[in-house]
Amino acid sequence: MKLSKKSRYGLRALVDLSVNSQNGHVTLSSIAERNHISPQYLEQVFASLRKAGIVRSLKGPQGGYLLNDKPENIKVSFILEVLDGSYQLEPEEILKDISTSKISVTIQEMVIDVVNKQVDEILQSVSLGDLEKDYLRRSSDQGGNMYFI
């Protein structure tokens, strides 16, 4: 499993939106600038997020984006599925040869199914709200990683 650039940027942009939308709509250009993401690319990402109902937009001079639900209700698994489709490992190919098919079934059941179950549990247990809280905690912990010369 590999998270695509689209998923990584989408998660980053949604955390930014969640943090910065406390006082109203957030423009895509401001999200793009803060996160060093091409605004054109971010427009494509947000088109998918809007279509799935994760965000909503308001056009006009005071326009921008807002989350369509509380961050705690938006699971990372759903975000990744919206942006990239299934995040699970592909099933093992079961061949017709009996000895090879037993090996394939073993690999499927002992590796692929187990990995998919664990990944699913993790991604369904983490919400956008969890990511936002951890980001805010790290942001307020200013002295921990600063170096002075």
VEXVODREN-999410 format. One record per atom (N, C-alpha, C): residue in three letters; atom name; residue number from 0; x negated, y, z negated. Coordinates in Angstrom, 3 decimals. Layout:
BEGIN
+-----+------+-----+----------+----------+----------+
| res | atom |   n |        X |        Y |        Z |
+-----+------+-----+----------+----------+----------+
| ALA |   CA | NUM |        X |        Y |        Z |
...
+-----+------+-----+----------+----------+----------+
***
This chain:
BEGIN
+-----+------+-----+----------+----------+----------+
| res | atom |   n |        X |        Y |        Z |
+-----+------+-----+----------+----------+----------+
| MET |    N |   0 |   -0.843 |   -1.183 |    0.000 |
| MET |   CA |   0 |    0.000 |    0.000 |    0.000 |
| MET |    C |   0 |   -0.880 |    1.236 |    0.000 |
| LYS |    N |   1 |   -0.498 |    2.193 |    0.802 |
| LYS |   CA |   1 |   -1.228 |    3.446 |    0.881 |
| LYS |    C |   1 |   -0.205 |    4.567 |    0.965 |
| LEU |    N |   2 |   -0.351 |    5.580 |    0.108 |
| LEU |   CA |   2 |    0.548 |    6.729 |    0.189 |
| LEU |    C |   2 |    0.093 |    7.610 |    1.339 |
| SER |    N |   3 |    0.996 |    7.924 |    2.222 |
| SER |   CA |   3 |    0.669 |    8.759 |    3.368 |
| SER |    C |   3 |    0.473 |   10.210 |    2.926 |
| LYS |    N |   4 |   -0.092 |   10.988 |    3.829 |
| LYS |   CA |   4 |   -0.262 |   12.418 |    3.579 |
| LYS |    C |   4 |    1.113 |   13.068 |    3.390 |
| LYS |    N |   5 |    2.091 |   12.601 |    4.149 |
| LYS |   CA |   5 |    3.447 |   13.152 |    4.043 |
| LYS |    C |   5 |    4.005 |   12.933 |    2.636 |
| SER |    N |   6 |    3.823 |   11.737 |    2.085 |
| SER |   CA |   6 |    4.306 |   11.454 |    0.731 |
| SER |    C |   6 |    3.541 |   12.249 |   -0.315 |
| ARG |    N |   7 |    2.231 |   12.315 |   -0.171 |
| ARG |   CA |   7 |    1.413 |   13.071 |   -1.131 |
| ARG |    C |   7 |    1.793 |   14.553 |   -1.115 |
| TYR |    N |   8 |    1.893 |   15.129 |    0.071 |
| TYR |   CA |   8 |    2.280 |   16.534 |    0.179 |
| TYR |    C |   8 |    3.702 |   16.753 |   -0.322 |
| GLY |    N |   9 |    4.584 |   15.811 |   -0.020 |
| GLY |   CA |   9 |    5.963 |   15.932 |   -0.479 |
| GLY |    C |   9 |    6.058 |   15.917 |   -1.999 |
| LEU |    N |  10 |    5.337 |   15.001 |   -2.637 |
| LEU |   CA |  10 |    5.332 |   14.957 |   -4.103 |
| LEU |    C |  10 |    4.744 |   16.243 |   -4.681 |
| ARG |    N |  11 |    3.629 |   16.676 |   -4.115 |
| ARG |   CA |  11 |    2.971 |   17.901 |   -4.593 |
| ARG |    C |  11 |    3.911 |   19.099 |   -4.464 |
| ALA |    N |  12 |    4.565 |   19.213 |   -3.311 |
| ALA |   CA |  12 |    5.472 |   20.333 |   -3.070 |
| ALA |    C |  12 |    6.696 |   20.274 |   -3.980 |
| LEU |    N |  13 |    7.205 |   19.084 |   -4.252 |
| LEU |   CA |  13 |    8.370 |   18.959 |   -5.132 |
| LEU |    C |  13 |    8.024 |   19.301 |   -6.582 |
| VAL |    N |  14 |    6.839 |   18.929 |   -7.036 |
| VAL |   CA |  14 |    6.418 |   19.324 |   -8.393 |
| VAL |    C |  14 |    6.316 |   20.844 |   -8.446 |
| ASP |    N |  15 |    5.712 |   21.437 |   -7.442 |
| ASP |   CA |  15 |    5.595 |   22.895 |   -7.374 |
| ASP |    C |  15 |    6.977 |   23.537 |   -7.385 |
| LEU |    N |  16 |    7.886 |   23.018 |   -6.571 |
| LEU |   CA |  16 |    9.247 |   23.551 |   -6.514 |
| LEU |    C |  16 |    9.935 |   23.424 |   -7.866 |
| SER |    N |  17 |    9.787 |   22.290 |   -8.500 |
| SER |   CA |  17 |   10.411 |   22.061 |   -9.797 |
| SER |    C |  17 |    9.916 |   23.060 |  -10.836 |
| VAL |    N |  18 |    8.629 |   23.305 |  -10.844 |
| VAL |   CA |  18 |    8.026 |   24.234 |  -11.812 |
| VAL |    C |  18 |    8.425 |   25.674 |  -11.512 |
| ASN |    N |  19 |    8.425 |   26.047 |  -10.243 |
| ASN |   CA |  19 |    8.604 |   27.450 |   -9.871 |
| ASN |    C |  19 |   10.033 |   27.855 |   -9.556 |
| SER |    N |  20 |   10.970 |   26.927 |   -9.606 |
| SER |   CA |  20 |   12.356 |   27.283 |   -9.279 |
| SER |    C |  20 |   13.182 |   27.609 |  -10.518 |
| GLN |    N |  21 |   12.532 |   27.754 |  -11.661 |
| GLN |   CA |  21 |   13.256 |   28.081 |  -12.896 |
| GLN |    C |  21 |   13.971 |   29.436 |  -12.785 |
| ASN |    N |  22 |   13.398 |   30.343 |  -11.976 |
| ASN |   CA |  22 |   13.962 |   31.691 |  -11.846 |
| ASN |    C |  22 |   14.632 |   31.936 |  -10.503 |
| GLY |    N |  23 |   14.925 |   30.888 |   -9.768 |
| GLY |   CA |  23 |   15.608 |   31.053 |   -8.492 |
| GLY |    C |  23 |   14.934 |   30.297 |   -7.371 |
| HIS |    N |  24 |   15.357 |   30.605 |   -6.164 |
| HIS |   CA |  24 |   14.854 |   29.937 |   -4.963 |
| HIS |    C |  24 |   13.361 |   30.162 |   -4.798 |
| VAL |    N |  25 |   12.698 |   29.194 |   -4.186 |
| VAL |   CA |  25 |   11.267 |   29.266 |   -3.921 |
| VAL |    C |  25 |   11.082 |   29.143 |   -2.413 |
| THR |    N |  26 |   10.284 |   30.039 |   -1.850 |
| THR |   CA |  26 |   10.057 |   29.989 |   -0.408 |
| THR |    C |  26 |    9.071 |   28.883 |   -0.058 |
| LEU |    N |  27 |    9.259 |   28.344 |    1.117 |
| LEU |   CA |  27 |    8.369 |   27.294 |    1.609 |
| LEU |    C |  27 |    6.951 |   27.835 |    1.786 |
| SER |    N |  28 |    6.850 |   29.084 |    2.221 |
| SER |   CA |  28 |    5.523 |   29.673 |    2.428 |
| SER |    C |  28 |    4.752 |   29.790 |    1.114 |
| SER |    N |  29 |    5.446 |   30.092 |    0.021 |
| SER |   CA |  29 |    4.752 |   30.194 |   -1.270 |
| SER |    C |  29 |    4.303 |   28.814 |   -1.764 |
| ILE |    N |  30 |    5.120 |   27.803 |   -1.535 |
| ILE |   CA |  30 |    4.732 |   26.433 |   -1.904 |
| ILE |    C |  30 |    3.520 |   26.012 |   -1.068 |
| ALA |    N |  31 |    3.581 |   26.293 |    0.224 |
| ALA |   CA |  31 |    2.491 |   25.926 |    1.133 |
| ALA |    C |  31 |    1.192 |   26.620 |    0.730 |
| GLU |    N |  32 |    1.281 |   27.886 |    0.411 |
| GLU |   CA |  32 |    0.082 |   28.653 |    0.032 |
| GLU |    C |  32 |   -0.534 |   28.134 |   -1.267 |
| ARG |    N |  33 |    0.285 |   27.911 |   -2.285 |
| ARG |   CA |  33 |   -0.232 |   27.434 |   -3.579 |
| ARG |    C |  33 |   -0.863 |   26.058 |   -3.486 |
| ASN |    N |  34 |   -0.379 |   25.246 |   -2.539 |
| ASN |   CA |  34 |   -0.828 |   23.857 |   -2.456 |
| ASN |    C |  34 |   -1.717 |   23.567 |   -1.252 |
| HIS |    N |  35 |   -2.079 |   24.618 |   -0.514 |
| HIS |   CA |  35 |   -2.976 |   24.478 |    0.634 |
| HIS |    C |  35 |   -2.449 |   23.452 |    1.641 |
| ILE |    N |  36 |   -1.168 |   23.615 |    1.967 |
| ILE |   CA |  36 |   -0.494 |   22.749 |    2.937 |
| ILE |    C |  36 |   -0.019 |   23.627 |    4.084 |
| SER |    N |  37 |   -0.162 |   23.147 |    5.292 |
| SER |   CA |  37 |    0.316 |   23.882 |    6.457 |
| SER |    C |  37 |    1.824 |   24.120 |    6.330 |
| PRO |    N |  38 |    2.272 |   25.375 |    6.477 |
| PRO |   CA |  38 |    3.713 |   25.648 |    6.383 |
| PRO |    C |  38 |    4.534 |   24.871 |    7.417 |
| GLN |    N |  39 |    3.979 |   24.685 |    8.619 |
| GLN |   CA |  39 |    4.695 |   23.953 |    9.656 |
| GLN |    C |  39 |    4.866 |   22.489 |    9.253 |
| TYR |    N |  40 |    3.824 |   21.908 |    8.673 |
| TYR |   CA |  40 |    3.913 |   20.520 |    8.234 |
| TYR |    C |  40 |    4.903 |   20.395 |    7.079 |
| LEU |    N |  41 |    4.858 |   21.356 |    6.169 |
| LEU |   CA |  41 |    5.765 |   21.340 |    5.020 |
| LEU |    C |  41 |    7.217 |   21.487 |    5.464 |
| GLU |    N |  42 |    7.461 |   22.218 |    6.540 |
| GLU |   CA |  42 |    8.824 |   22.327 |    7.080 |
| GLU |    C |  42 |    9.356 |   20.954 |    7.489 |
| GLN |    N |  43 |    8.501 |   20.137 |    8.095 |
| GLN |   CA |  43 |    8.911 |   18.788 |    8.492 |
| GLN |    C |  43 |    9.217 |   17.929 |    7.267 |
| VAL |    N |  44 |    8.379 |   18.050 |    6.241 |
| VAL |   CA |  44 |    8.578 |   17.285 |    5.010 |
| VAL |    C |  44 |    9.902 |   17.695 |    4.366 |
| PHE |    N |  45 |   10.139 |   19.000 |    4.277 |
| PHE |   CA |  45 |   11.354 |   19.486 |    3.626 |
| PHE |    C |  45 |   12.606 |   19.196 |    4.443 |
| ALA |    N |  46 |   12.473 |   19.044 |    5.743 |
| ALA |   CA |  46 |   13.626 |   18.655 |    6.556 |
| ALA |    C |  46 |   14.108 |   17.270 |    6.117 |
| SER |    N |  47 |   13.170 |   16.361 |    5.888 |
| SER |   CA |  47 |   13.526 |   15.014 |    5.412 |
| SER |    C |  47 |   14.118 |   15.067 |    4.009 |
| LEU |    N |  48 |   13.519 |   15.874 |    3.146 |
| LEU |   CA |  48 |   14.003 |   15.988 |    1.757 |
| LEU |    C |  48 |   15.401 |   16.605 |    1.714 |
| ARG |    N |  49 |   15.632 |   17.584 |    2.575 |
| ARG |   CA |  49 |   16.947 |   18.231 |    2.633 |
| ARG |    C |  49 |   17.996 |   17.258 |    3.162 |
| LYS |    N |  50 |   17.649 |   16.524 |    4.199 |
| LYS |   CA |  50 |   18.581 |   15.558 |    4.794 |
| LYS |    C |  50 |   18.985 |   14.491 |    3.779 |
| ALA |    N |  51 |   18.050 |   14.110 |    2.887 |
| ALA |   CA |  51 |   18.322 |   13.086 |    1.872 |
| ALA |    C |  51 |   19.028 |   13.665 |    0.643 |
| GLY |    N |  52 |   19.179 |   14.988 |    0.589 |
| GLY |   CA |  52 |   19.870 |   15.610 |   -0.539 |
| GLY |    C |  52 |   18.996 |   15.855 |   -1.748 |
| ILE |    N |  53 |   17.689 |   15.785 |   -1.595 |
| ILE |   CA |  53 |   16.785 |   16.035 |   -2.728 |
| ILE |    C |  53 |   16.649 |   17.538 |   -2.970 |
| VAL |    N |  54 |   16.611 |   18.313 |   -1.885 |
| VAL |   CA |  54 |   16.532 |   19.770 |   -1.998 |
| VAL |    C |  54 |   17.666 |   20.388 |   -1.206 |
| ARG |    N |  55 |   17.927 |   21.644 |   -1.506 |
| ARG |   CA |  55 |   18.882 |   22.413 |   -0.713 |
| ARG |    C |  55 |   18.231 |   23.760 |   -0.405 |
| SER |    N |  56 |   18.657 |   24.349 |    0.690 |
| SER |   CA |  56 |   18.051 |   25.610 |    1.105 |
| SER |    C |  56 |   19.097 |   26.702 |    1.190 |
| LEU |    N |  57 |   18.613 |   27.923 |    1.030 |
| LEU |   CA |  57 |   19.445 |   29.111 |    1.181 |
| LEU |    C |  57 |   18.731 |   30.009 |    2.169 |
| LYS |    N |  58 |   19.419 |   30.363 |    3.244 |
| LYS |   CA |  58 |   18.808 |   31.212 |    4.268 |
| LYS |    C |  58 |   18.966 |   32.678 |    3.898 |
| GLY |    N |  59 |   18.140 |   33.511 |    4.502 |
| GLY |   CA |  59 |   18.240 |   34.941 |    4.298 |
| GLY |    C |  59 |   17.055 |   35.492 |    3.536 |
| PRO |    N |  60 |   17.076 |   36.824 |    3.291 |
| PRO |   CA |  60 |   15.943 |   37.484 |    2.645 |
| PRO |    C |  60 |   15.663 |   36.971 |    1.223 |
| GLN |    N |  61 |   16.662 |   36.572 |    0.513 |
| GLN |   CA |  61 |   16.485 |   36.036 |   -0.837 |
| GLN |    C |  61 |   16.506 |   34.513 |   -0.835 |
| GLY |    N |  62 |   16.327 |   33.946 |    0.334 |
| GLY |   CA |  62 |   16.445 |   32.505 |    0.500 |
| GLY |    C |  62 |   15.235 |   31.729 |    0.019 |
| GLY |    N |  63 |   15.343 |   30.433 |    0.154 |
| GLY |   CA |  63 |   14.290 |   29.535 |   -0.262 |
| GLY |    C |  63 |   14.893 |   28.181 |   -0.583 |
| TYR |    N |  64 |   14.199 |   27.430 |   -1.422 |
| TYR |   CA |  64 |   14.627 |   26.074 |   -1.760 |
| TYR |    C |  64 |   14.844 |   25.918 |   -3.249 |
| LEU |    N |  65 |   15.746 |   25.014 |   -3.574 |
| LEU |   CA |  65 |   15.998 |   24.573 |   -4.942 |
| LEU |    C |  65 |   16.153 |   23.061 |   -4.918 |
| LEU |    N |  66 |   15.891 |   22.436 |   -6.056 |
| LEU |   CA |  66 |   16.193 |   21.015 |   -6.187 |
| LEU |    C |  66 |   17.702 |   20.855 |   -6.212 |
| ASN |    N |  67 |   18.192 |   19.776 |   -5.688 |
| ASN |   CA |  67 |   19.627 |   19.525 |   -5.632 |
| ASN |    C |  67 |   20.126 |   18.803 |   -6.881 |
| ASP |    N |  68 |   19.214 |   18.401 |   -7.756 |
| ASP |   CA |  68 |   19.556 |   17.680 |   -8.987 |
| ASP |    C |  68 |   18.489 |   18.005 |  -10.026 |
| LYS |    N |  69 |   18.709 |   17.600 |  -11.229 |
| LYS |   CA |  69 |   17.705 |   17.782 |  -12.278 |
| LYS |    C |  69 |   16.480 |   16.939 |  -11.931 |
| PRO |    N |  70 |   15.281 |   17.448 |  -12.204 |
| PRO |   CA |  70 |   14.065 |   16.685 |  -11.894 |
| PRO |    C |  70 |   14.048 |   15.299 |  -12.540 |
| GLU |    N |  71 |   14.653 |   15.171 |  -13.705 |
| GLU |   CA |  71 |   14.680 |   13.886 |  -14.413 |
| GLU |    C |  71 |   15.486 |   12.828 |  -13.658 |
| ASN |    N |  72 |   16.374 |   13.282 |  -12.781 |
| ASN |   CA |  72 |   17.227 |   12.356 |  -12.043 |
| ASN |    C |  72 |   16.659 |   11.954 |  -10.683 |
| ILE |    N |  73 |   15.539 |   12.543 |  -10.310 |
| ILE |   CA |  73 |   14.944 |   12.264 |   -8.995 |
| ILE |    C |  73 |   13.747 |   11.339 |   -9.196 |
| LYS |    N |  74 |   13.889 |   10.104 |   -8.789 |
| LYS |   CA |  74 |   12.844 |    9.094 |   -8.984 |
| LYS |    C |  74 |   11.795 |    9.163 |   -7.871 |
| VAL |    N |  75 |   10.553 |    8.935 |   -8.237 |
| VAL |   CA |  75 |    9.457 |    8.928 |   -7.270 |
| VAL |    C |  75 |    9.712 |    7.875 |   -6.190 |
| SER |    N |  76 |   10.283 |    6.742 |   -6.562 |
| SER |   CA |  76 |   10.573 |    5.688 |   -5.579 |
| SER |    C |  76 |   11.490 |    6.214 |   -4.476 |
| PHE |    N |  77 |   12.483 |    7.001 |   -4.841 |
| PHE |   CA |  77 |   13.422 |    7.543 |   -3.850 |
| PHE |    C |  77 |   12.716 |    8.541 |   -2.938 |
| ILE |    N |  78 |   11.882 |    9.394 |   -3.514 |
| ILE |   CA |  78 |   11.145 |   10.386 |   -2.725 |
| ILE |    C |  78 |   10.275 |    9.687 |   -1.686 |
| LEU |    N |  79 |    9.539 |    8.668 |   -2.124 |
| LEU |   CA |  79 |    8.649 |    7.953 |   -1.206 |
| LEU |    C |  79 |    9.427 |    7.243 |   -0.106 |
| GLU |    N |  80 |   10.561 |    6.654 |   -0.449 |
| GLU |   CA |  80 |   11.391 |    5.991 |    0.565 |
| GLU |    C |  80 |   11.911 |    6.986 |    1.595 |
| VAL |    N |  81 |   12.307 |    8.159 |    1.130 |
| VAL |   CA |  81 |   12.809 |    9.196 |    2.037 |
| VAL |    C |  81 |   11.713 |    9.641 |    2.997 |
| LEU |    N |  82 |   10.505 |    9.821 |    2.485 |
| LEU |   CA |  82 |    9.428 |   10.370 |    3.305 |
| LEU |    C |  82 |    8.738 |    9.339 |    4.182 |
| ASP |    N |  83 |    8.655 |    8.086 |    3.719 |
| ASP |   CA |  83 |    7.876 |    7.096 |    4.471 |
| ASP |    C |  83 |    8.564 |    5.756 |    4.678 |
| GLY |    N |  84 |    9.756 |    5.584 |    4.191 |
| GLY |   CA |  84 |   10.394 |    4.276 |    4.284 |
| GLY |    C |  84 |    9.915 |    3.398 |    3.140 |
| SER |    N |  85 |    9.933 |    2.107 |    3.335 |
| SER |   CA |  85 |    9.571 |    1.176 |    2.272 |
| SER |    C |  85 |    8.112 |    1.335 |    1.865 |
| TYR |    N |  86 |    7.870 |    1.340 |    0.572 |
| TYR |   CA |  86 |    6.512 |    1.446 |    0.044 |
| TYR |    C |  86 |    5.978 |    0.073 |   -0.364 |
| GLN |    N |  87 |    6.735 |   -0.968 |   -0.129 |
| GLN |   CA |  87 |    6.331 |   -2.305 |   -0.561 |
| GLN |    C |  87 |    5.444 |   -2.988 |    0.470 |
| LEU |    N |  88 |    4.682 |   -3.973 |   -0.011 |
| LEU |   CA |  88 |    3.870 |   -4.786 |    0.887 |
| LEU |    C |  88 |    4.790 |   -5.592 |    1.792 |
| GLU |    N |  89 |    4.370 |   -5.760 |    3.020 |
| GLU |   CA |  89 |    5.168 |   -6.546 |    3.960 |
| GLU |    C |  89 |    5.145 |   -8.013 |    3.550 |
| PRO |    N |  90 |    6.229 |   -8.738 |    3.834 |
| PRO |   CA |  90 |    6.274 |  -10.161 |    3.474 |
| PRO |    C |  90 |    5.240 |  -10.975 |    4.249 |
| GLU |    N |  91 |    4.820 |  -12.057 |    3.643 |
| GLU |   CA |  91 |    3.900 |  -13.000 |    4.276 |
| GLU |    C |  91 |    4.618 |  -13.687 |    5.426 |
| GLU |    N |  92 |    3.906 |  -13.887 |    6.510 |
| GLU |   CA |  92 |    4.482 |  -14.597 |    7.647 |
| GLU |    C |  92 |    4.490 |  -16.092 |    7.334 |
| ILE |    N |  93 |    5.674 |  -16.683 |    7.341 |
| ILE |   CA |  93 |    5.807 |  -18.116 |    7.057 |
| ILE |    C |  93 |    5.743 |  -18.865 |    8.388 |
| LEU |    N |  94 |    4.703 |  -19.679 |    8.541 |
| LEU |   CA |  94 |    4.496 |  -20.406 |    9.794 |
| LEU |    C |  94 |    5.225 |  -21.747 |    9.770 |
| LYS |    N |  95 |    5.395 |  -22.326 |   10.943 |
| LYS |   CA |  95 |    6.129 |  -23.590 |   11.053 |
| LYS |    C |  95 |    5.316 |  -24.785 |   10.589 |
| ASP |    N |  96 |    4.009 |  -24.705 |   10.682 |
| ASP |   CA |  96 |    3.145 |  -25.803 |   10.237 |
| ASP |    C |  96 |    3.339 |  -25.986 |    8.727 |
| ILE |    N |  97 |    3.617 |  -27.193 |    8.284 |
| ILE |   CA |  97 |    3.984 |  -27.459 |    6.887 |
| ILE |    C |  97 |    2.889 |  -27.050 |    5.909 |
| SER |    N |  98 |    1.640 |  -27.416 |    6.150 |
| SER |   CA |  98 |    0.578 |  -27.085 |    5.196 |
| SER |    C |  98 |    0.339 |  -25.576 |    5.158 |
| THR |    N |  99 |    0.362 |  -24.933 |    6.311 |
| THR |   CA |  99 |    0.167 |  -23.485 |    6.367 |
| THR |    C |  99 |    1.352 |  -22.757 |    5.742 |
| SER |    N | 100 |    2.548 |  -23.259 |    5.945 |
| SER |   CA | 100 |    3.719 |  -22.596 |    5.380 |
| SER |    C | 100 |    3.698 |  -22.654 |    3.858 |
| LYS |    N | 101 |    3.174 |  -23.735 |    3.280 |
| LYS |   CA | 101 |    3.072 |  -23.837 |    1.816 |
| LYS |    C | 101 |    2.081 |  -22.815 |    1.284 |
| ILE |    N | 102 |    0.990 |  -22.597 |    2.009 |
| ILE |   CA | 102 |    0.029 |  -21.569 |    1.612 |
| ILE |    C | 102 |    0.693 |  -20.193 |    1.683 |
| SER |    N | 103 |    1.412 |  -19.940 |    2.757 |
| SER |   CA | 103 |    2.089 |  -18.655 |    2.932 |
| SER |    C | 103 |    3.116 |  -18.400 |    1.841 |
| VAL |    N | 104 |    3.876 |  -19.420 |    1.497 |
| VAL |   CA | 104 |    4.873 |  -19.284 |    0.429 |
| VAL |    C | 104 |    4.180 |  -18.996 |   -0.896 |
| THR |    N | 105 |    3.066 |  -19.674 |   -1.140 |
| THR |   CA | 105 |    2.304 |  -19.440 |   -2.362 |
| THR |    C | 105 |    1.814 |  -17.994 |   -2.427 |
| ILE |    N | 106 |    1.251 |  -17.505 |   -1.333 |
| ILE |   CA | 106 |    0.780 |  -16.121 |   -1.280 |
| ILE |    C | 106 |    1.949 |  -15.155 |   -1.484 |
| GLN |    N | 107 |    3.063 |  -15.439 |   -0.816 |
| GLN |   CA | 107 |    4.239 |  -14.573 |   -0.940 |
| GLN |    C | 107 |    4.711 |  -14.493 |   -2.391 |
| GLU |    N | 108 |    4.867 |  -15.646 |   -3.021 |
| GLU |   CA | 108 |    5.442 |  -15.686 |   -4.367 |
| GLU |    C | 108 |    4.468 |  -15.225 |   -5.455 |
| MET |    N | 109 |    3.193 |  -15.581 |   -5.319 |
| MET |   CA | 109 |    2.250 |  -15.291 |   -6.404 |
| MET |    C | 109 |    1.541 |  -13.946 |   -6.250 |
| VAL |    N | 110 |    1.527 |  -13.399 |   -5.037 |
| VAL |   CA | 110 |    0.830 |  -12.127 |   -4.840 |
| VAL |    C | 110 |    1.812 |  -11.035 |   -4.405 |
| ILE |    N | 111 |    2.370 |  -11.184 |   -3.227 |
| ILE |   CA | 111 |    3.175 |  -10.113 |   -2.643 |
| ILE |    C | 111 |    4.407 |   -9.806 |   -3.482 |
| ASP |    N | 112 |    5.168 |  -10.825 |   -3.882 |
| ASP |   CA | 112 |    6.367 |  -10.581 |   -4.692 |
| ASP |    C | 112 |    6.023 |   -9.942 |   -6.031 |
| VAL |    N | 113 |    4.932 |  -10.394 |   -6.645 |
| VAL |   CA | 113 |    4.522 |   -9.853 |   -7.946 |
| VAL |    C | 113 |    4.092 |   -8.395 |   -7.809 |
| VAL |    N | 114 |    3.275 |   -8.100 |   -6.789 |
| VAL |   CA | 114 |    2.832 |   -6.723 |   -6.565 |
| VAL |    C | 114 |    4.034 |   -5.819 |   -6.286 |
| ASN |    N | 115 |    4.919 |   -6.262 |   -5.412 |
| ASN |   CA | 115 |    6.092 |   -5.449 |   -5.081 |
| ASN |    C | 115 |    6.965 |   -5.190 |   -6.301 |
| LYS |    N | 116 |    7.131 |   -6.187 |   -7.136 |
| LYS |   CA | 116 |    7.953 |   -6.014 |   -8.344 |
| LYS |    C | 116 |    7.321 |   -4.990 |   -9.281 |
| GLN |    N | 117 |    6.006 |   -5.088 |   -9.473 |
| GLN |   CA | 117 |    5.317 |   -4.161 |  -10.368 |
| GLN |    C | 117 |    5.338 |   -2.726 |   -9.820 |
| VAL |    N | 118 |    5.062 |   -2.584 |   -8.537 |
| VAL |   CA | 118 |    5.082 |   -1.259 |   -7.920 |
| VAL |    C | 118 |    6.481 |   -0.659 |   -8.024 |
| ASP |    N | 119 |    7.486 |   -1.463 |   -7.748 |
| ASP |   CA | 119 |    8.868 |   -1.018 |   -7.846 |
| ASP |    C | 119 |    9.197 |   -0.531 |   -9.264 |
| GLU |    N | 120 |    8.818 |   -1.312 |  -10.260 |
| GLU |   CA | 120 |    9.088 |   -0.928 |  -11.652 |
| GLU |    C | 120 |    8.420 |    0.394 |  -12.001 |
| ILE |    N | 121 |    7.185 |    0.576 |  -11.573 |
| ILE |   CA | 121 |    6.463 |    1.810 |  -11.876 |
| ILE |    C | 121 |    7.112 |    2.999 |  -11.181 |
| LEU |    N | 122 |    7.325 |    2.896 |   -9.886 |
| LEU |   CA | 122 |    7.845 |    4.037 |   -9.129 |
| LEU |    C | 122 |    9.290 |    4.375 |   -9.493 |
| GLN |    N | 123 |   10.063 |    3.395 |   -9.932 |
| GLN |   CA | 123 |   11.433 |    3.679 |  -10.364 |
| GLN |    C | 123 |   11.483 |    4.221 |  -11.789 |
| SER |    N | 124 |   10.392 |    4.053 |  -12.531 |
| SER |   CA | 124 |   10.383 |    4.544 |  -13.909 |
| SER |    C | 124 |    9.834 |    5.967 |  -14.023 |
| VAL |    N | 125 |    9.220 |    6.470 |  -12.963 |
| VAL |   CA | 125 |    8.641 |    7.813 |  -12.983 |
| VAL |    C | 125 |    9.553 |    8.754 |  -12.209 |
| SER |    N | 126 |    9.903 |    9.852 |  -12.847 |
| SER |   CA | 126 |   10.764 |   10.838 |  -12.199 |
| SER |    C | 126 |    9.960 |   12.092 |  -11.858 |
| LEU |    N | 127 |   10.561 |   12.934 |  -11.047 |
| LEU |   CA | 127 |    9.967 |   14.230 |  -10.747 |
| LEU |    C | 127 |    9.805 |   15.030 |  -12.035 |
| GLY |    N | 128 |   10.743 |   14.867 |  -12.965 |
| GLY |   CA | 128 |   10.643 |   15.532 |  -14.263 |
| GLY |    C | 128 |    9.411 |   15.084 |  -15.036 |
| ASP |    N | 129 |    9.078 |   13.797 |  -14.961 |
| ASP |   CA | 129 |    7.862 |   13.294 |  -15.615 |
| ASP |    C | 129 |    6.615 |   13.932 |  -15.012 |
| LEU |    N | 130 |    6.583 |   14.026 |  -13.689 |
| LEU |   CA | 130 |    5.442 |   14.647 |  -13.016 |
| LEU |    C | 130 |    5.326 |   16.120 |  -13.401 |
| GLU |    N | 131 |    6.466 |   16.805 |  -13.449 |
| GLU |   CA | 131 |    6.473 |   18.222 |  -13.825 |
| GLU |    C | 131 |    5.944 |   18.404 |  -15.241 |
| LYS |    N | 132 |    6.424 |   17.610 |  -16.182 |
| LYS |   CA | 132 |    5.978 |   17.718 |  -17.583 |
| LYS |    C | 132 |    4.487 |   17.477 |  -17.716 |
| ASP |    N | 133 |    3.981 |   16.468 |  -17.029 |
| ASP |   CA | 133 |    2.552 |   16.178 |  -17.119 |
| ASP |    C | 133 |    1.737 |   17.309 |  -16.493 |
| TYR |    N | 134 |    2.200 |   17.840 |  -15.385 |
| TYR |   CA | 134 |    1.518 |   18.967 |  -14.751 |
| TYR |    C | 134 |    1.482 |   20.166 |  -15.702 |
| LEU |    N | 135 |    2.612 |   20.485 |  -16.311 |
| LEU |   CA | 135 |    2.670 |   21.625 |  -17.227 |
| LEU |    C | 135 |    1.773 |   21.403 |  -18.445 |
| ARG |    N | 136 |    1.718 |   20.177 |  -18.933 |
| ARG |   CA | 136 |    0.832 |   19.862 |  -20.056 |
| ARG |    C | 136 |   -0.621 |   20.084 |  -19.659 |
| ARG |    N | 137 |   -0.987 |   19.630 |  -18.491 |
| ARG |   CA | 137 |   -2.363 |   19.804 |  -18.017 |
| ARG |    C | 137 |   -2.677 |   21.277 |  -17.774 |
| SER |    N | 138 |   -1.697 |   22.039 |  -17.289 |
| SER |   CA | 138 |   -1.890 |   23.463 |  -17.026 |
| SER |    C | 138 |   -2.084 |   24.253 |  -18.306 |
| SER |    N | 139 |   -1.397 |   23.845 |  -19.364 |
| SER |   CA | 139 |   -1.523 |   24.568 |  -20.633 |
| SER |    C | 139 |   -2.776 |   24.165 |  -21.395 |
| ASP |    N | 140 |   -3.411 |   23.085 |  -20.996 |
| ASP |   CA | 140 |   -4.630 |   22.580 |  -21.626 |
| ASP |    C | 140 |   -5.841 |   23.196 |  -20.923 |
| GLN |    N | 141 |   -5.916 |   24.540 |  -20.955 |
| GLN |   CA | 141 |   -6.907 |   25.266 |  -20.165 |
| GLN |    C | 141 |   -8.345 |   24.998 |  -20.570 |
| GLY |    N | 142 |   -8.621 |   24.928 |  -21.844 |
| GLY |   CA | 142 |  -10.002 |   24.838 |  -22.299 |
| GLY |    C | 142 |  -10.641 |   23.492 |  -22.053 |
| GLY |    N | 143 |   -9.858 |   22.449 |  -21.849 |
| GLY |   CA | 143 |  -10.388 |   21.099 |  -21.768 |
| GLY |    C | 143 |  -11.353 |   20.846 |  -20.632 |
| ASN |    N | 144 |  -11.134 |   21.437 |  -19.478 |
| ASN |   CA | 144 |  -11.967 |   21.113 |  -18.328 |
| ASN |    C | 144 |  -12.739 |   22.310 |  -17.782 |
| MET |    N | 145 |  -12.847 |   23.385 |  -18.549 |
| MET |   CA | 145 |  -13.561 |   24.557 |  -18.068 |
| MET |    C | 145 |  -15.031 |   24.478 |  -18.485 |
| TYR |    N | 146 |  -15.899 |   24.864 |  -17.577 |
| TYR |   CA | 146 |  -17.327 |   24.859 |  -17.840 |
| TYR |    C | 146 |  -17.848 |   26.281 |  -17.656 |
| PHE |    N | 147 |  -18.693 |   26.699 |  -18.563 |
| PHE |   CA | 147 |  -19.248 |   28.048 |  -18.506 |
| PHE |    C | 147 |  -20.754 |   27.954 |  -18.378 |
| ILE |    N | 148 |  -21.305 |   28.848 |  -17.565 |
| ILE |   CA | 148 |  -22.765 |   28.869 |  -17.383 |
| ILE |    C | 148 |  -23.281 |   30.185 |  -17.916 |
+-----+------+-----+----------+----------+----------+
***
